[in-house]
């Protein structure tokens, strides 16, 4: 379907999600990993400082061991700077100025673009959706490392990360994966699929502000730790334990959220709300519902929705601060690829809310903006 001026939502290829039963199993398995690394009282006792022999707090080191164990990786490192800091730490550990790096041909997150520019790497883009093009680039022998984003950079991206990683491994190319918005929501993150490392924000997993994780090979993680030797740059024990406690809840939260998003999309597609032309589920940053409107009121809708309880903007797109449903514009990278959608499409993330609240907020917000002077009886 299209908006009144012929604007269309592209076909999307949402990543698979873990269902509720699988999420419960993950929660239980995480706690089994915790029990292997901590005696009970140690979960209430967080230390700080550059502990001799460890170079970081004891409790931070134990949380890192839990993460490595849980994701089946050789090692893990907690870093400051959230997801951006994790990506920067991993790329900086293995690449220098002028080194070649293979990436997907699509707009990257602005924070990642800053990292790539700062490192001065020589980026070569290839369409990961095109297996033949990817194979030709890998066959050139020019690359030791590639960088892949697990969630979609373009709404129409369809590549399967596991297949990209397999092709790269066969060519002797190690891949660093940005697993933000995907880890613990999809069945397997990058490192579980064979990547050299997964990088993600624990702030986006309800953890404290500024904490990120690099989970991967012992060699790469060792370099990250060596680069982060300063006490001021360490993730301190209280932060690490706070992140671990929050993580225990996340698999189930994500499964409920994914189920709610699917229900919202189904009801919108069935025509429950006047003013909606089309709907898609997409991994546009976080997993969300894309709503194509019949009128170009997407810029006004978030403010109207906020009056009825919606979050008017993201904090971390699933941080601990975000409980109300989000009604917001498309991400900057999505709009860079498809600027014509700016006036016509909003993204909706249920967060902790149920489908009735989400749809009720959308209904009232749409009624408000469509009753305004441009479209209402006074227009």
N, C-alpha and C positions, 0 to 999 in steps of 0.2 A: 504494500500500500504506500501511498505518497501523501505529502502535505498538499495544500491547495496550490502551491507553485511548483509541484513536481519534484520536491525534495524526497529522496528515498533513504531509508536506512540500509546500509550494506548488509549482505549476509554475514553473520558472525559465526565463529567456531569456538564456543565456550569450552574451557578446560573441564575435564571430569572432576567431580567432587566426591568427597568421602561422605557416605551416609551416616545416619545417627548411630547405628550399631557399630559401624567401623570406627567412628569417633570415640565412642565409649571404650572400645578396645585399645585405641591409641592412648587415651588418658591413663588407663590401667598400666599399659606398657611403660609409659613415661615414669610413673611412680615406682615401677619395678626397677628402672634404671636409677632412680633417686635412692632407693633403698640399698642398692649395691655400692653406692659411693658415700652415703652419709649415715652415721648413727643418728638416731632421732634427735638428740639434744643439739647436734651440730646445725640443724636447720633453724635453730633459734639463736645461734651465736655467730655473728658475722664479724670478720676481722678486716683490717685495712693495712695498706702499706706494701712496700716492695719486700716481701718475705725472702730472706736469704735462701738461695737454692731454688726458689720458684720464680722470683722476679715479679710476683703479683700476689695478691691476698690468697690465703689458703682456701677460703670458701669460694672465691672466684675460680680457682683452679678446679675445684670439685664440680662446680656447675658446668664448666667447660667439658669435663669428663662425662658428665651426664648427657650433654648435647651430642658429643661424639658417639657415645654408646647408642643413644636413641636413634640417630640418623645413620648408624652403621658406617661411620667415617673413622679415619685414623686419628683425627685430632680436631679440636675446635678452639677458637679464641674469641673472647668477648672484647669489643672495642668501643671507644667513644665515637659519637657522630652518627648513631643509629644506622639505617640502611646505607646512606651515602658514605658514612665512615667505613662501613664494612666493605663496600665496593672499592672505595679508594685504597683501603689497606691491602686488599687482595691484588688489585691491579698494580699498585706500587711495589708490591713484594716481588713481582716477576717481570715487570716491564720498565724500560727506561726510555729516554727521549730518542725518537727515531725508530723504535722497535715496531715491527708490523703487527697489527691486530685485526683479525677478521670479525666483522659484525654484521648484523642484519640490516638490510637497506630499509630504514624507516626512521622517523623522528625518535630520538632518545629523550629520556627525562632530562630536564635542564640541569639538574644536579650532576647527572652522569656526564653530560656534555662538558661541564666545568672540570670534572675530574680528568677526562680524556685530554682536554686542552691543556690542563696544568701539567700532565705527565709528558705531553709532547709526543705521543705515540703516532705512528703512521697508520691511520684507520683505512681499511678497505671494506667497502660495503658490498654485500651480495644478498640477493633475495633468498632467505631461508625457506620460503614457500616453494621454491623451484629447486628440486633435488638435483637436476642436471647442472644448474649453475653453481650450486654449492659444491658438487663433486668436482667441477672444473677448477674452482678456486682452490680447493684442498689439494688437487693433483699438481698444482703449480709448485708445491714444496716451499713456498715463501713464508709460511706461517708456523709458529710454534704454539701460539695461543689464539683462542677465539673468545668472544664475549657474547653471551646470549641472555635475553630477558625472557623469563618463563611466561609471564602474562603478556597480553597482546600490546604491541606498540602501535599497530594499525588495526582498526576494527575488523578488517577483512583478513587478517593473518590467520593461517590455517596450519602452519607447520606443527609437527609433533616433536616436542623437545627430545624425547628419547631417540628418535630417528636422527635428529641433527647431531646429538652426542655420539651416537654409534658411528656415523659417517666421519666425524672428526677423530674419534679414537682410532678408526681404521687407517687414517692418514697420519697418525702420530701427532695430532693437534690436541692440546689440552684446552678445556673450556671452563671459563669462569661464568657462573650463572647468577644473575640477579633474581633471587627467589622471593622478593618482596611481593606481597599480595597473593602468593601461591602456597608458600610453605604451610603445612598442616591443614590446608584446605583441599589440595589435590592428593591423589593416592601416593605419589612419589615426588620428592623435590629433586633438584638437579644432582646433588651429590649422591642421592640414592639411585639415580639413573646412570651414574658413571662420570659425572663432571669432576673436574679437578677440585672445585670448591663451590659451595653455595654461600651467597652473601644475603643477609636479610636483617631487617630491623626488628628488635624485640619490643620496641615502642609500638609497632604496628601489631604486636601480639599481646597487648595489654600490659606490657612491662613499663618500667620507668623511662622517663625522657632520656634520649641520647644514647641508649645502649643498643649496639648492633652485634652481629655474630658472623664469623667466618668459619665454616665447617667444611673440612676437606682433607687433603693429603697432609701427612706429617711434615713434609718438606715445606709446602707453601705456608701452613699455619706456623711453622717454626720461624719462617722469615717474617711473618706478621708480628710475632712476639718479639723478635729481635729488633724490629723497627720501632716497637712501642715499649721501649725500655724505661721511659720516664715515669716516675711515680704519679705525676700530674696527669698522665695520659691513661692510667690504668682504670679499668672498671673495678670499683671498690666492692668489698664483700657485701655490704648492705644492698647495693644496686643489683649485684648478681643474684642474691637470694630472693630479692623482690621480683626480679624477672622470672626466676624459676617458679615461684609460687603462682604468679599470674599465668604462666604457660600451662599449668595443670588444668586450667579451665577452658583453654582456647579450642581444642578440637571439637568439643560438644557445642560451644557457642557458634563456631563456624558452620557446623552441620545444620543447626537450627536456622541460622541465617540463610544458608543456601536453599533450604527447603522453603523458607518464607518467600525468598526472592522468586523462586519458581512458581509459587502460588500467586503472587502479585502479577507476574507476567502472564500466567494463564488467564486470570480474571480480566486483565486489561485486554488481552487478545480476543476474549469473548465479548467485548463491547460493553463492559460494565460502566466505564466512564465516558460520557460525552466529551468530545474535544480531543480524543486520542486517535491518531491515524494508524499507528503501528507500534510494535514493541519487539525488543530483542533482549535476550540475556547475553552479556558480554563480559569479558575480562578486560575492561577498560580501566586500568589500574586495578582496583579491587573488583571482585565479581559484583555486578550490578545489573539493574534493569534499565535499558535505554528506552525512553519514551519519545516517539515522534508525535508532535502535536499537529493538529489541523490548522492552527494559526501560529504565526511567528512570535510567540510570547515566551520563548524559553528563557530569555534574559530576565524577565519580570517574575517568573514563577518561583524561584527560590525565596525571594523576599516575601512573597505572598504566603508560601508554605510555612515559612518561619513563624508567621503570626498564629499558626495553628499547632505549633509545637515541633516542627521539623528543624533539624540543624541546618543553618544557612550556608555553611561551608565546612570542609573537612578539617580535622586536626592532625590525624595521621592515617585516616581511612581505616578505621578499626583500632584506634587507640582506646585506652581506658576512659577517656573523657567522652567518648561517643556512644551514647545509648539511644538517643532519639534518631528516627529515620532521617537520612540525608537526602535532600533534593537539591541538586547542584548542576552546574554546567558540566560538559565533557572535560576531560583532562586536557592540559595544554598540548601534549603530544598528539592526542586524538584530533584536536582542532587544527593543529598544524598540518595534519594529513588530510583532513576533510573540513575546511573552514566554512563550507556552505551549511553545515549542521548547527552552527552557533545559535541561530535564532529559532531553531525548530526542535531541538533535541535536549532533553535533560536526562541526567542519570539519577537513579533512585537506588539507595542502599537501605534495606530495612533496619540495619544495625540490630538492636535488641527488640524491636517492635514486632507486632503481629501484622498480618495482611490487612485486617480490618482498619487498624489505625493508619497504616500507610495509604490505603485507598481513600479513606475518609479525608485525610489531609490533602491529598491530590485533588479530590473532588471539590473541596471548598476553595482551594487556591486557584484552580482553573476557573471556577465560577467567578471569583473576584476579578481575575485579570481579563476574562472575556466580557465582563460587565463594565469594564473601564471605558473611557471616552472614545478610544479608537474602535472598539468592537461592540460596545454595549448600546443601549437605547439612546445614550447621549451622543453617539458618534455620528 
